[in-house]
Amino acid sequence: MCCTTGRGQWVRADKLTPADDLMTSGGFGATVVREVKWRHLRRPFQVYNLVVSRVHNYLVGDGGIVVHNGSGTCTPNGPAAD
């Protein structure tokens, strides 16, 4: 997995904007078409940081958008993420 050309780092989900390019599990491109509205929850919810045998990538939604739960720098066409 590599990051988007020109970004140089992973992008937080809440920082994605319309027209940003994403990648599906099949290696095809997908584009953000609308902004998701965020809201504060009234009570805390338990969440999990998903890591399976050092793999930090997982799929989200019906379209299988590839997500990376790490941070830091990356390079387009660089080495695969952990």
NORWOSUL-V860938 format. One record per backbone hydrogen bond with DSSP energy under -1.0 kcal/mol. NH is the residue of the N-H (numbers start at 1). CO is the residue of the C=O. E is the energy in kcal/mol with one decimal. If there is no record, write none. Layout:
nh->[NH | NH]
co->[CO | CO]
e->[E | E]
This chain:
nh->[7 | 10 | 15 | 16 | 19 | 20 | 22 | 24 | 25 | 27 | 30 | 32 | 52 | 55 | 58 | 60 | 64 | 65 | 66 | 67 | 69 | 74 | 78]
co->[4 | 72 | 12 | 13 | 32 | 17 | 30 | 28 | 64 | 24 | 22 | 20 | 55 | 52 | 67 | 65 | 61 | 60 | 23 | 58 | 56 | 8 | 75]
e->[-2.0 | -1.6 | -2.0 | -1.1 | -3.4 | -2.1 | -3.7 | -3.0 | -1.5 | -2.0 | -1.9 | -2.7 | -1.6 | -1.8 | -2.3 | -2.2 | -1.2 | -2.2 | -2.9 | -3.1 | -2.5 | -1.8 | -2.2]
